[in-house]
Amino acid sequence: MSFKDHDKRTFVVDACNDFTARRITKRDFLRKMALAGVGFSTFSAGMLGGRRPFNGLTGLGTPEARAAGHTDVEKWLKEVGGKYSGTKIRYSTEATPPSIVANQLAQEEFTKLTGIEVEVEIVPLEQVLAKATQDVQGQLGTYDLYYLDQSWMATFAPDTIDPTEYYASDSELAMPDFDWDDFSKPLVDGIAMYEGKMVGIPFDIPIAILMYRKDLFDKYSIEVPATMEAYMEAARIITEGEKDNNVYGNAFQARSGHYSLECDWTIFLWGHGGSIFNADNLFSGNDDFGIQGLEYYQKMLADYTPPAATTWTWDGQFQAMQQGQSAMCISWGEFFPGMDANESKVQGLMEHARPPVETNGRRPVEQAGFGEIPAVGHQGGSVIGLSAYSKNKEAAWIFMQWACSKDVMARVSTLGGGASPMRLSSFEDPRVKEKAVVGPGTTRHFDTINWTINNAMGSEPDMPLWAELANNDIPVTLGKLLTGQDYDGSAKAAMDELAQVVDQKVADAGLR
């Protein structure tokens, strides 16, 4: 390792620790990460110092929590895993549904069968990064497995073992019926690959879908909106019709200066055929399609969305839906099970649908920049990776396969409060199908999740600078426009100014 790389990693660790101790702001932290060449997907960056919108664990201790895997897998765990009995492996992760469920199941099942002890540290995301960075800096092998945000693939690719190669290299250590083809190709390509190498196994995938009040759609004879134009018309009809009940047609997560606003913006930018960057790596939110998307957002916010939405992040948007204040949104599918929770005022009234198709057509990937994938189904995912410096590679690899196996991943979907499945087989698993009913932790939205992953999954630019732009420059500019602080309501003026700022920062960072 060069001194340059060593110093950079020390800088990353120090910045992570400073942010954890609140000696620096999130904005300063993201700027430091950009300088060090470490990015965050916007979803993950938005989780810094906060929590994600999933609905907790459901069903632990019930029959649905029990293993129902292949009998050969249990035999393999006993015979092959048992050879490493007494070994202790360590894994540091943020609080995601698969991490929490796997941790809950590990002691009772995996350790019982193999004798391999598993220590899972669940810490804030910045500390996940600090621990992984420190580990690879000294090639310590303190952690055997890494939780890796999709935007960290380039950073940690040299420090992980490609799981497909490891699987093929030793047949005894290959779990029976693991089935790599059971992960959808768009999912693998979108969150797990870097320059032809698989850095880890897909482990988590929040993704945006359409959610709506069926009772109100039936009341006003509204068809499920398949286009952006139809979405606005549905919002108009419900807002006008439910005026006396103070129910609006739409909900946004539009807090000024917050990642959630940037996330909303990308959905409608992409939804009108635009992209954040063009093929020349220049900001393109100010082209004709970009302006059309932003003006659409302005009208939806002003006319068909609760005024308080300019103070909402994802929590406020979710609460507006769950409490019946809004009838429709395009947002994280992880919201949907909460609509069916016992405390929800719309339990059983909500339905799900594919995101509307893009007005003007979807901009091709080759016409966007920095690996951006323009599509309405905004996603933010992560992988679990095997450390190249682990002193317990075989034991860690056995656990990694078990945690990502068909059986465990299906149970993550049901026990993780209706968390999005990673495997194709999870969508067809009888336990998952059984949960496709109204109630806490429902999976009745999974067909829509599956379709969106494979047909409409959008990904933001893959660049270290992106976290700073998405958490500061873009939502601050949008916030000034949407709250009337600047630009006199002109989307074009706001985006032209933003283009100058973004293009300069991209140039200064040597990215163009």
C-alpha positions, 0 to 999 in steps of 0.5 A: 500500500502506498503512503498516499493510500494510507494517508487517505484512509487515515483521513477517512477514519478520522472524519468518520469519528469526528462526525460520530462525535458531532465535531463536524456537520454532515455537510463537512463530513460529506465534503471530506469523503468527496475529497478522499474519493469515497462516495455514498449513495443518496439513500445511504447518505440520507441515513447518516445520523438518522434511521431508514423507513422500515417497520421493524421485525415481525413474526420472530418466534412464530412458525414463519420464522423457522427454517425450511431450507434444503436438507442438504444445506443443513447436512453441509452446515454440520459436516463442512461448517462443523470443521470450523467449530469454535471459530469466531467471525465478525461483521460490522453493519448498519441496521438493515432488515437483512442484517438484523434478521440474520443476526437474530437467526444466527445464534439459534440456527447457524452457530447451533449447526456449525459451532461457528460464533458470529459477532454482528456489530450494528452501528451508524453508517459512518462507523461502518465505513470507519471500521471497514476503512481502518481494517483494510488500511492495516490489512488487519482482518479484524472484520471478516465481512464488510457491509458495503454501500453500492457507492463504495464498490470502487473503494473496496473492490481491491480488498474483497474476494469475488464470491463467484470465484471463491465459490468455484474454487473449492467445491466442498465450501460451496453451499448446495443449491446456492444458485447465483442465477437466483439474483436478478441481473439488473440487481447484481449489475446495479449494486454489486459489480465494479469493472467486471468484478463482483465485490459482494452479494446483494443484501438490501434494495430499497426501491421506489414504487407507486402507492395509492388509496384504492377506496378513493380511486374507486370513489372517483372512478380513477384508473391506476395512473400509468403515466405522469400526466395521469398521476397528476390528474388523479392527484387533482381529482382527489384533492378537489373532491376531498377538500372538505376532508382535508385529504390531498392527492399526493405526498412529497418528501420536500424538506429544503436542503435535505437528501429526501428532496433531491430524491423526490426531484430525481424521480420526476426528473427521470420521469420526464425523460431527463437525467442529472448528467449528460454523456459529457458529464455536464449537469443536465437538470436544466435541459428541456426535459429537466425543466419540464420535470421540475415544473411538474414537481412545482405544480404538484407541490403547490396544488395537490400536496399538503403545504407541510410537505416542504418540512417533510423528509421520508418520515413526514411523507410516510406519516401523511400516507399512513394517517390518511392525509394524502392518497398517493405517492411514489416512494420507498416500497419499504413504506407499504407494510407500515400502511398495513400496520395495526396503528395505520388509519388506512390499513387495508385501503392501500394498494401498490402499482408500477411506477408511471412510465416516463414522459418523453421516453426514458433517457438511455444510459449512454446519454447520461453520465457517471453511470447514472441509470435514469428510471422512475424506480429510484433505488439505493442498495448494499452488498455483503463482502468477504474481506481479503484480509480475514483470518477466517475466510472459510468460516466467514464464507460459509456464514456469508452463503448461509446469510444470503441463502434462499431460505434466510433471504426469504425469511428476511422478507417476512421477518424484516417487516416486509423488506424487499427481497434480494432473490428471485425465489423469495418472491415465490416462496410459500412463506412470502406468499402467505404474508401477502395479506393485509396486516403488519409486515405484509408482502402483498406489494412484492410483485410490484417490487420485483417488476420494478427491480427488473424493468424500471430501476433507477440509479444515481451517478456513481462518483465520490462528489455525488454525496455532497451535491445530492445532500447540499447543493441540489436540495438547497437550490430546490428548497429556495425555489420551492419555498419562494426564497429565490428565483421568483418561481423560475425553474429555469433560473434555479437550474441554470444557476445550479448547473454552474455550481455543479459543473465547476465542482465536477471540474475542480474534482478532476472528474471531467 
